[in-house]
Amino acid sequence: MKKILLISQNFYPEIGSAANRMKQLFRLFRQDYDTTLFTTEPQYPNRAMYEQEKFWDADLEDANIVRVKTRTSKYEANMILRFLLYLETLCRFIWKILTEKQSFDVVYVSSPPISIALAGLIAKRKMKAKLIVDIRDLWPETLKGVGKFTSPIFLHLAYRLEKRIYKKADEIIVNSERFATYMMEQGVDPAKITFVPNSLTQEEFELGAKKRPLINEPLTVIYTGNIGLAQELASFIRMADYFQDNPHVRFKMIGYGANYQKLVDSVKEKDLKNVNVSPPDTRANVLQELAQADVAFVSLVPHPVFETVIPGKIVDYMGIGLPIIGMVSGYSKDVINASETGFIFGHDKEQEMYRGLCHLIQDHELRKRLHQNGLAFAKENYNWQENFKRIEKIIAKN
């Protein structure tokens, strides 16, 4: 039986796509491999949140999960403080790697932050293992997209580190097909790039397949997930403001992130009675909320960097069978259009988006069709059990 070492800063019980991805991969790995995980104490978006028992809702605590504890107890909005958290986490992972007595056949690291991939390089060398790097975001490209750490010297060093990681990795896994295009432009051999998107479990698909009332008023337009620097959610608030006097629709947000409080304050300032903003919750509870909603919203900052990504929430929206409306471009837009599961508009077309939402509110047969399209597309493309087979093929390679 092959021995696998997973290294990830984000893991259960943390919320968010990164932690959920590694949670599902750990579960699948340990079915057939001797699997050990190095991770941190839960701290995203803050450590205090995980004092609530509801977040510890899975049987995933065992001796093979090794957690390191950092002094920093939350992800800071200040990027310098966040960088220091990444640096501290890297140092603690390196110490664990250097003092680890076991040997492993495969080291599987999840990035970003890019520092975790650097820890993977050290583990590969020390353990003489195959290194698989799971790229969930193009870093440092994303920093340019959100306007942080744009110093030419810093970016030069970051890009050099990125290229070194791509070169030294034996295999690279990406959760967006557009990442592969970017990497090949950097000179990465396409033969060592494998696409494994974020996916859903069979239980989650069953939740999406449950029957729901077609005519359900008022309809709920929902947004879930990160309310951070990459998400453009002022448009969601403006849309809610536009529909404030419409009794047939209401708006709901469940989220966390650097701009969470700013968004809450905006709702209060505008006195939007048709908007409910809730703090972060467990994935299971959020999926239940999605299953009770009618339309899902997604938006990203209009920057070329974000044309390569697909937010995990889009996969979840489809898997729950929610029609999607919003403002994204590039890969995300292409997937939504290809699946025929929603309507996407440019950031300069808000009035058209409002008309699109009116259409969805009035036409329950259209919502039913988009619901069925999303479910079918997700089952075909975003099934963890099937997509994990791609990783197994990589591990089986000599």
C-alpha positions in Angstrom: 0.0 0.0 0.0 1.4 3.4 -1.0 2.0 6.0 1.6 0.7 9.5 0.9 1.5 12.7 2.7 -1.0 15.5 2.2 0.0 19.0 3.1 -2.7 21.7 3.2 -3.2 24.9 5.2 -6.9 24.6 4.8 -8.9 21.6 6.0 -12.0 20.4 7.9 -13.7 21.9 9.8 -12.8 25.1 8.1 -15.4 26.5 5.7 -14.7 27.4 2.0 -13.9 25.5 -1.2 -10.2 24.9 -0.3 -11.0 23.1 3.0 -13.8 21.2 1.5 -11.7 20.0 -1.5 -9.0 18.7 0.8 -11.5 17.1 3.2 -13.0 15.1 0.3 -9.6 14.2 -1.1 -8.4 13.0 2.3 -11.5 10.8 2.6 -10.9 9.3 -0.8 -7.2 8.9 -0.3 -7.5 7.0 3.0 -9.8 4.4 1.4 -7.0 2.9 -0.6 -3.7 4.4 0.7 -1.9 4.8 4.0 -2.6 8.5 4.3 -1.2 11.2 6.6 -2.2 14.9 6.6 -0.3 17.9 7.8 -2.6 20.9 8.3 -3.2 23.8 10.7 -5.6 24.3 13.6 -8.8 25.7 12.1 -8.4 29.4 11.7 -10.1 30.5 8.5 -11.7 33.1 8.7 -10.9 33.1 12.4 -10.1 30.5 15.1 -12.9 31.5 17.6 -15.6 30.4 15.1 -14.5 26.8 15.5 -15.3 26.8 19.2 -18.9 26.1 18.0 -19.5 22.3 18.0 -21.7 22.5 14.8 -18.6 22.9 12.7 -17.1 19.6 13.9 -19.8 17.5 12.1 -17.7 14.8 10.5 -15.7 11.8 11.8 -12.4 13.0 10.5 -10.3 13.3 13.6 -7.7 10.5 13.8 -4.1 9.9 14.5 -3.1 10.5 10.9 -4.2 14.1 11.0 -1.3 16.2 12.3 -2.3 19.8 13.1 0.2 22.7 13.7 -0.8 25.7 15.7 0.1 29.2 14.7 0.2 32.3 16.9 -2.1 34.1 14.5 -5.7 33.2 15.2 -7.4 34.6 12.1 -6.9 35.6 8.5 -6.2 39.4 8.5 -7.5 41.8 5.9 -4.1 43.5 6.1 -2.1 41.6 3.5 1.2 42.1 5.4 -0.2 40.4 8.5 -1.7 37.7 6.3 1.7 37.2 4.7 3.3 36.8 8.1 0.7 34.0 8.9 1.7 32.2 5.7 5.3 32.5 6.6 4.7 31.2 10.1 2.7 28.3 8.8 5.5 27.5 6.3 8.1 27.4 9.0 6.0 25.1 11.2 5.3 22.7 8.2 9.0 22.6 7.4 9.8 21.7 11.0 7.2 18.9 10.9 8.7 17.6 7.6 12.3 17.7 8.8 11.4 15.9 12.1 9.1 13.3 10.5 10.4 9.8 10.8 8.1 8.2 8.3 8.9 8.0 4.6 6.2 8.5 2.0 5.8 7.5 -1.7 3.8 10.6 -2.6 3.7 14.1 -1.3 0.5 15.9 -2.3 0.3 19.7 -1.5 -2.5 22.2 -1.9 -1.8 25.7 -3.1 -2.4 28.6 -2.6 -0.8 29.9 -0.5 2.3 29.3 -2.6 4.3 28.8 0.6 2.7 25.4 1.0 4.0 24.3 -2.3 7.4 25.4 -1.2 7.0 23.1 1.8 6.2 20.3 -0.7 9.5 20.9 -2.5 11.3 20.3 0.8 9.3 17.2 1.6 10.0 15.8 -1.9 13.7 16.2 -1.4 13.8 14.9 2.1 11.6 11.9 1.5 12.6 11.2 -2.1 8.9 11.1 -3.0 6.8 12.0 -6.0 5.5 15.5 -5.6 1.9 16.4 -6.7 1.0 20.0 -6.5 -2.8 20.8 -6.5 -3.2 24.4 -7.8 -6.6 25.9 -6.8 -5.7 29.5 -7.8 -3.0 31.2 -9.9 -0.8 32.9 -7.3 0.8 35.5 -7.7 -1.6 36.4 -10.6 -4.4 36.7 -8.1 -2.6 39.3 -6.1 -2.5 41.5 -9.2 -6.2 41.0 -9.6 -7.1 42.3 -6.1 -4.4 45.0 -6.2 -2.3 43.7 -3.3 1.4 43.1 -3.1 2.0 44.8 -6.5 5.6 45.7 -5.8 7.6 44.8 -9.0 10.4 43.3 -6.8 7.9 41.2 -4.8 6.1 40.0 -8.0 9.4 39.2 -9.7 10.4 36.9 -6.8 6.9 35.4 -6.6 6.9 34.6 -10.3 10.3 33.0 -10.0 9.1 30.8 -7.1 6.0 29.9 -9.1 8.0 28.8 -12.1 10.4 26.7 -9.9 7.4 24.9 -8.3 5.9 24.1 -11.6 9.3 22.8 -12.8 10.1 20.7 -9.8 6.6 19.2 -9.4 6.3 15.7 -10.8 2.6 16.2 -11.5 0.3 19.3 -11.3 -3.4 19.2 -10.7 -5.6 22.2 -11.6 -9.2 22.9 -10.7 -9.7 25.1 -13.8 -8.9 24.1 -17.4 -7.7 27.7 -18.0 -5.0 27.2 -15.5 -3.5 24.6 -17.7 -3.4 27.1 -20.6 -1.6 29.6 -18.4 1.0 27.0 -17.2 1.8 25.8 -20.7 2.5 29.4 -21.7 5.0 29.3 -18.8 6.7 26.3 -20.4 5.1 23.6 -18.3 4.9 20.2 -20.0 1.1 19.6 -20.7 1.7 15.9 -20.0 2.1 16.5 -16.3 -1.0 18.7 -15.9 -4.3 17.0 -14.9 -7.7 18.8 -14.6 -9.6 17.8 -11.4 -12.4 20.3 -10.7 -14.1 20.9 -7.4 -16.9 18.4 -7.1 -19.8 17.1 -5.0 -20.6 13.9 -3.1 -23.5 11.6 -3.9 -25.3 12.8 -0.8 -25.0 16.4 -1.9 -26.4 15.5 -5.4 -29.3 13.9 -3.6 -30.0 17.1 -1.8 -30.1 19.0 -5.2 -32.4 16.4 -6.7 -35.1 16.8 -4.1 -38.4 18.2 -5.4 -39.1 21.8 -4.6 -42.2 24.0 -5.2 -42.1 25.6 -8.7 -44.2 28.5 -7.6 -42.7 29.7 -4.3 -43.2 33.3 -3.3 -41.4 35.4 -2.4 -38.5 33.9 -4.4 -35.1 33.9 -2.8 -31.9 35.1 -4.6 -29.0 33.8 -2.6 -25.2 34.4 -2.5 -22.9 32.2 -0.4 -19.2 32.2 0.3 -16.3 34.6 0.4 -17.1 38.3 0.6 -13.6 39.3 -0.1 -11.3 41.3 -2.4 -12.0 39.2 -5.5 -15.8 39.2 -5.2 -17.7 42.2 -6.6 -20.8 42.3 -4.4 -21.8 45.9 -4.5 -23.8 44.9 -7.6 -25.8 42.4 -5.5 -26.7 45.2 -3.0 -27.7 47.5 -5.9 -29.9 44.8 -7.3 -31.6 44.3 -4.0 -32.1 48.0 -3.8 -33.7 48.0 -7.3 -36.2 45.3 -6.3 -36.9 46.7 -2.8 -40.5 47.4 -3.6 -41.1 44.1 -5.4 -42.9 41.7 -3.0 -42.1 38.7 -5.2 -38.4 38.5 -4.5 -36.0 38.7 -1.5 -32.2 38.5 -1.2 -30.0 36.4 1.1 -26.3 36.3 1.8 -24.3 33.8 3.9 -20.7 34.7 4.0 -17.4 35.8 5.5 -14.3 37.6 4.4 -12.5 40.9 4.3 -15.5 42.9 3.1 -18.2 41.2 5.2 -18.7 44.0 7.6 -18.6 46.6 4.9 -21.4 44.8 3.2 -23.5 44.5 6.4 -23.0 48.2 6.9 -24.2 48.9 3.4 -27.4 47.0 3.9 -28.1 49.0 7.1 -27.3 52.3 5.5 -29.7 51.7 2.6 -32.3 50.2 5.0 -32.8 47.2 2.8 -35.6 45.2 4.4 -35.5 42.6 1.6 -31.9 41.6 2.4 -30.8 39.1 5.0 -27.1 38.8 5.7 -26.0 35.8 7.8 -22.6 34.9 9.3 -20.7 31.9 8.1 -22.2 28.4 8.7 -21.3 24.8 8.1 -21.2 23.5 4.5 -24.1 21.2 5.3 -26.3 24.0 6.6 -25.3 26.3 3.6 -26.3 23.6 1.1 -29.6 23.2 2.9 -30.1 27.0 2.5 -29.2 26.7 -1.2 -31.8 23.9 -1.6 -34.5 26.2 -0.2 -33.5 29.1 -2.5 -34.7 29.8 -6.1 -31.8 31.7 -7.8 -28.1 32.0 -7.0 -25.9 35.0 -7.6 -22.2 35.1 -8.5 -19.8 38.0 -9.4 -16.1 38.6 -9.6 -14.0 41.7 -9.9 -13.7 42.5 -13.7 -10.0 41.7 -14.1 -8.3 39.5 -16.7 -6.8 37.4 -13.9 -10.2 36.2 -12.9 -11.1 35.0 -16.4 -9.2 31.8 -15.7 -11.1 30.8 -12.5 -14.3 29.0 -11.6 -15.5 29.8 -8.0 -16.4 26.7 -6.1 -19.8 28.2 -5.4 -20.7 27.8 -9.1 -20.2 24.0 -8.8 -22.3 24.0 -5.7 -25.0 26.1 -7.3 -25.2 23.6 -10.2 -25.1 20.6 -7.9 -28.1 21.9 -6.0 -29.9 22.8 -9.2 -30.1 26.5 -8.8 -30.4 28.8 -11.8 -27.5 31.3 -11.8 -27.5 35.0 -12.4 -24.6 37.3 -12.1 -21.5 39.0 -13.6 -18.4 36.9 -14.4 -16.4 36.4 -17.5 -13.9 34.0 -19.1 -14.0 30.4 -17.9 -16.8 30.9 -15.4 -19.1 32.4 -18.0 -18.2 29.7 -20.5 -19.1 26.9 -18.1 -22.4 28.6 -17.1 -23.3 29.1 -20.8 -22.2 25.6 -21.8 -24.4 24.1 -19.1 -27.3 26.3 -19.9 -27.8 26.9 -16.3 -28.1 30.7 -16.0 -27.7 34.2 -17.3 -24.5 36.1 -17.2 -24.1 39.9 -17.8 -21.2 42.4 -18.2 -20.5 44.7 -15.3 -21.8 47.6 -17.4 -25.1 45.8 -18.0 -26.8 45.9 -14.6 -30.1 47.0 -16.0 -30.1 44.0 -18.3 -29.4 41.8 -15.3 -32.4 43.2 -13.5 -34.5 42.4 -16.5 -33.0 38.9 -16.5 -34.0 38.4 -12.9 -37.5 39.6 -13.6 -37.7 37.0 -16.3 -36.6 34.3 -13.8 -39.1 35.5 -11.2 -42.0 35.3 -13.7 -41.2 32.1 -15.6 -41.2 29.1 -13.3 -40.9 26.7 -16.2 -37.6 28.5 -17.2 -36.3 28.0 -13.6 -37.3 24.3 -13.8 -35.3 23.9 -17.0 -32.2 25.6 -15.7 -32.5 23.5 -12.5 -32.5 20.3 -14.5 -29.7 21.5 -16.8 -27.4 22.4 -13.8 -28.0 19.1 -12.1 -27.3 17.1 -15.2 -24.1 19.1 -16.0 -22.8 18.8 -12.4 -23.5 15.0 -12.3 -21.6 14.6 -15.5 -18.6 16.8 -14.7 -18.4 17.4 -10.9 -18.7 14.0 -9.2 -15.9 13.4 -6.6 -16.0 9.6 -6.9 -15.4 9.8 -10.7 -13.0 12.7 -10.7 -10.8 11.1 -8.1 -10.0 8.3 -10.5 -7.8 10.9 -12.4 -5.7 11.3 -9.3 -5.4 7.6 -8.8 -4.0 7.2 -12.4 -1.3 9.8 -11.5 -0.4 8.0 -8.3 -0.1 4.7 -10.2 2.4 6.2 -12.6 6.0 5.1 -12.1 
